[in-house]
Amino acid sequence: MKKQFLASLLVISLFGAEAQNASPAFLSNPCLSPDAQTVVFSFEGDLWKASVKDGMATRITAM
């Protein structure tokens, strides 16, 4: 019984770790700026911008 519990706990923790590495699923409508330095995209109803160099995104709009 103890081995089954530990095995179950291991499987659940592995699935949780994999879920954290998943890419966002609701990205849409990407648009590259004319100078090709910034990408603007929609994510869960808000607009975001991200630098092409480092990929750090900043929310432009919020509800």
NUTI-182969 format. One record per atom (N, C-alpha, C, O): residue in three letters; x, y, z; residue number from 1; atom name. Coordinates in steps of 0.2 Angstrom, whole numbers, plus 2048, in hexadecimal, padded with zeros to 3 digits. Example, Ala and Ser with C-alpha at 12.3 -4.5 7.8 and 13.67 -1.06 7.14 Angstrom:
- ALA/842/7E4/827/1/N $
- ALA/83E/7EA/827/1/CA $
- ALA/842/7F0/827/1/C $
- ALA/847/7EF/82A/1/O $
- SER/840/7F5/823/2/N $
- SER/844/7FB/824/2/CA $
- SER/840/800/827/2/C $
- SER/843/806/828/2/O $
//
This chain:
- MET/804/7FA/800/1/N $
- MET/800/800/800/1/CA $
- MET/804/806/800/1/C $
- MET/803/80B/7FC/1/O $
- LYS/80A/806/804/2/N $
- LYS/80E/80C/804/2/CA $
- LYS/812/80D/7FE/2/C $
- LYS/813/813/7FC/2/O $
- LYS/813/808/7FA/3/N $
- LYS/817/808/7F4/3/CA $
- LYS/812/80B/7EF/3/C $
- LYS/814/80F/7EB/3/O $
- GLN/80C/809/7EF/4/N $
- GLN/807/80C/7EA/4/CA $
- GLN/806/814/7EB/4/C $
- GLN/806/818/7E7/4/O $
- PHE/806/816/7F1/5/N $
- PHE/805/81D/7F3/5/CA $
- PHE/80B/821/7F1/5/C $
- PHE/80A/826/7EE/5/O $
- LEU/811/81E/7F2/6/N $
- LEU/817/822/7F0/6/CA $
- LEU/817/822/7E8/6/C $
- LEU/819/827/7E6/6/O $
- ALA/815/81D/7E5/7/N $
- ALA/816/81D/7DE/7/CA $
- ALA/810/822/7DB/7/C $
- ALA/812/826/7D6/7/O $
- SER/80B/822/7DE/8/N $
- SER/805/827/7DC/8/CA $
- SER/808/82E/7DD/8/C $
- SER/807/832/7D9/8/O $
- LEU/80B/82F/7E3/9/N $
- LEU/80D/836/7E4/9/CA $
- LEU/813/838/7DF/9/C $
- LEU/813/83E/7DD/9/O $
- LEU/817/833/7DD/10/N $
- LEU/81C/835/7D8/10/CA $
- LEU/819/837/7D1/10/C $
- LEU/81B/83C/7CE/10/O $
- VAL/814/833/7CF/11/N $
- VAL/811/834/7C9/11/CA $
- VAL/80E/83B/7C9/11/C $
- VAL/80E/83F/7C4/11/O $
- ILE/80A/83C/7CE/12/N $
- ILE/806/843/7CF/12/CA $
- ILE/80B/849/7CF/12/C $
- ILE/80A/84E/7CB/12/O $
- SER/811/848/7D2/13/N $
- SER/816/84D/7D2/13/CA $
- SER/819/84E/7CB/13/C $
- SER/81B/854/7C9/13/O $
- LEU/81A/849/7C8/14/N $
- LEU/81D/84A/7C1/14/CA $
- LEU/818/84D/7BC/14/C $
- LEU/81A/851/7B8/14/O $
- PHE/812/84C/7BD/15/N $
- PHE/80D/84F/7B9/15/CA $
- PHE/80D/856/7BA/15/C $
- PHE/80C/85B/7B6/15/O $
- GLY/80D/858/7C1/16/N $
- GLY/80D/85F/7C3/16/CA $
- GLY/813/863/7C0/16/C $
- GLY/812/869/7BE/16/O $
- ALA/819/860/7C0/17/N $
- ALA/81F/863/7BE/17/CA $
- ALA/81E/864/7B6/17/C $
- ALA/821/869/7B4/17/O $
- GLU/81B/85F/7B3/18/N $
- GLU/81B/860/7AC/18/CA $
- GLU/816/865/7AA/18/C $
- GLU/817/869/7A5/18/O $
- ALA/811/866/7AE/19/N $
- ALA/80B/86B/7AC/19/CA $
- ALA/80E/872/7AD/19/C $
- ALA/80C/877/7AA/19/O $
- GLN/813/873/7B2/20/N $
- GLN/816/87A/7B2/20/CA $
- GLN/81B/87C/7AD/20/C $
- GLN/81C/882/7AC/20/O $
- ASN/81D/877/7A9/21/N $
- ASN/821/878/7A3/21/CA $
- ASN/81D/879/79D/21/C $
- ASN/820/87B/798/21/O $
- ALA/817/878/79D/22/N $
- ALA/813/879/797/22/CA $
- ALA/813/880/794/22/C $
- ALA/813/885/798/22/O $
- SER/812/881/78E/23/N $
- SER/812/887/78B/23/CA $
- SER/80B/88A/78C/23/C $
- SER/806/886/78C/23/O $
- PRO/80A/891/78C/24/N $
- PRO/803/894/78C/24/CA $
- PRO/7FF/891/786/24/C $
- PRO/801/891/781/24/O $
- ALA/7F9/890/788/25/N $
- ALA/7F4/88D/782/25/CA $
- ALA/7F0/892/77F/25/C $
- ALA/7ED/891/77A/25/O $
- PHE/7EF/898/782/26/N $
- PHE/7EB/89D/77F/26/CA $
- PHE/7EE/8A3/77B/26/C $
- PHE/7EB/8A8/77B/26/O $
- LEU/7F4/8A2/779/27/N $
- LEU/7F7/8A8/775/27/CA $
- LEU/7F4/8A8/76E/27/C $
- LEU/7F3/8A3/76B/27/O $
- SER/7F3/8AE/76C/28/N $
- SER/7F0/8AF/765/28/CA $
- SER/7F1/8B5/762/28/C $
- SER/7F3/8BA/766/28/O $
- ASN/7F1/8B6/75C/29/N $
- ASN/7F2/8BC/758/29/CA $
- ASN/7F8/8BF/759/29/C $
- ASN/7F8/8C5/75B/29/O $
- PRO/7FE/8BC/758/30/N $
- PRO/804/8BF/759/30/CA $
- PRO/806/8C4/754/30/C $
- PRO/804/8C3/74E/30/O $
- CYS/809/8CA/755/31/N $
- CYS/80A/8CF/750/31/CA $
- CYS/811/8D2/752/31/C $
- CYS/813/8D4/757/31/O $
- LEU/816/8D2/74D/32/N $
- LEU/81C/8D4/74D/32/CA $
- LEU/81D/8DB/74C/32/C $
- LEU/819/8DE/747/32/O $
- SER/820/8DF/750/33/N $
- SER/821/8E7/74F/33/CA $
- SER/825/8E8/748/33/C $
- SER/828/8E4/746/33/O $
- PRO/824/8EE/745/34/N $
- PRO/827/8EF/73F/34/CA $
- PRO/82F/8EF/73F/34/C $
- PRO/832/8ED/73B/34/O $
- ASP/832/8F0/745/35/N $
- ASP/839/8F0/746/35/CA $
- ASP/83B/8E9/748/35/C $
- ASP/841/8E7/749/35/O $
- ALA/836/8E4/749/36/N $
- ALA/838/8DD/74A/36/CA $
- ALA/83B/8DC/751/36/C $
- ALA/83F/8D7/752/36/O $
- GLN/83A/8E1/756/37/N $
- GLN/83D/8E0/75D/37/CA $
- GLN/837/8DE/762/37/C $
- GLN/839/8DC/767/37/O $
- THR/831/8DF/760/38/N $
- THR/82C/8DD/765/38/CA $
- THR/826/8D9/762/38/C $
- THR/824/8DA/75C/38/O $
- VAL/823/8D5/766/39/N $
- VAL/81D/8D1/764/39/CA $
- VAL/818/8D3/768/39/C $
- VAL/818/8D3/76F/39/O $
- VAL/812/8D4/766/40/N $
- VAL/80C/8D5/769/40/CA $
- VAL/807/8D0/768/40/C $
- VAL/806/8CD/762/40/O $
- PHE/804/8CD/76D/41/N $
- PHE/800/8C7/76D/41/CA $
- PHE/7FA/8C8/772/41/C $
- PHE/7FA/8CC/777/41/O $
- SER/7F5/8C4/771/42/N $
- SER/7EF/8C3/775/42/CA $
- SER/7F0/8BD/779/42/C $
- SER/7F1/8B8/777/42/O $
- PHE/7EE/8BE/780/43/N $
- PHE/7EF/8B8/785/43/CA $
- PHE/7E9/8B9/78A/43/C $
- PHE/7E9/8BE/78D/43/O $
- GLU/7E4/8B4/78A/44/N $
- GLU/7DF/8B4/78E/44/CA $
- GLU/7DB/8BB/78E/44/C $
- GLU/7D9/8BE/794/44/O $
- GLY/7DA/8BE/789/45/N $
- GLY/7D6/8C4/788/45/CA $
- GLY/7DA/8CB/789/45/C $
- GLY/7D7/8D0/788/45/O $
- ASP/7E0/8CA/78A/46/N $
- ASP/7E4/8D0/78B/46/CA $
- ASP/7EA/8D1/786/46/C $
- ASP/7EC/8CC/783/46/O $
- LEU/7EC/8D7/784/47/N $
- LEU/7F2/8D8/780/47/CA $
- LEU/7F8/8D8/784/47/C $
- LEU/7F9/8DB/789/47/O $
- TRP/7FD/8D4/781/48/N $
- TRP/804/8D4/784/48/CA $
- TRP/809/8D6/77F/48/C $
- TRP/808/8D5/779/48/O $
- LYS/80F/8D9/781/49/N $
- LYS/814/8DA/77C/49/CA $
- LYS/81B/8D7/77F/49/C $
- LYS/81B/8D6/785/49/O $
- ALA/81F/8D4/77B/50/N $
- ALA/825/8D1/77D/50/CA $
- ALA/82B/8D2/779/50/C $
- ALA/82A/8D3/773/50/O $
- SER/830/8D3/77C/51/N $
- SER/836/8D5/778/51/CA $
- SER/839/8CE/774/51/C $
- SER/838/8C9/777/51/O $
- VAL/83B/8CF/76E/52/N $
- VAL/83D/8C9/76A/52/CA $
- VAL/844/8C7/76D/52/C $
- VAL/846/8C1/76D/52/O $
- LYS/848/8CB/770/53/N $
- LYS/84E/8CA/773/53/CA $
- LYS/84E/8C5/779/53/C $
- LYS/851/8C0/77A/53/O $
- ASP/84A/8C7/77E/54/N $
- ASP/84A/8C3/785/54/CA $
- ASP/843/8C0/786/54/C $
- ASP/843/8BB/78A/54/O $
- GLY/83E/8C1/782/55/N $
- GLY/837/8BE/783/55/CA $
- GLY/833/8C0/789/55/C $
- GLY/82E/8BD/78A/55/O $
- MET/835/8C4/78C/56/N $
- MET/832/8C6/792/56/CA $
- MET/82B/8CA/790/56/C $
- MET/82C/8CF/78C/56/O $
- ALA/825/8C8/792/57/N $
- ALA/81F/8CB/790/57/CA $
- ALA/81D/8D0/795/57/C $
- ALA/81D/8CF/79B/57/O $
- THR/819/8D5/793/58/N $
- THR/816/8DA/797/58/CA $
- THR/80F/8DB/795/58/C $
- THR/80E/8DC/78F/58/O $
- ARG/80A/8DB/79A/59/N $
- ARG/803/8DC/798/59/CA $
- ARG/802/8E3/796/59/C $
- ARG/804/8E8/79A/59/O $
- ILE/7FF/8E4/790/60/N $
- ILE/7FD/8EB/78E/60/CA $
- ILE/7F6/8ED/791/60/C $
- ILE/7F5/8F3/793/60/O $
- THR/7F1/8E8/790/61/N $
- THR/7EB/8EA/793/61/CA $
- THR/7E9/8E5/798/61/C $
- THR/7EC/8E0/799/61/O $
- ALA/7E4/8E7/79C/62/N $
- ALA/7E2/8E3/7A2/62/CA $
- ALA/7DA/8E4/7A3/62/C $
- ALA/7D8/8EA/7A2/62/O $
- MET/7D7/8DF/7A5/63/N $
- MET/7D0/8E0/7A7/63/CA $
- MET/7CF/8E2/7AE/63/C $
- MET/7C9/8E3/7B0/63/O $
//
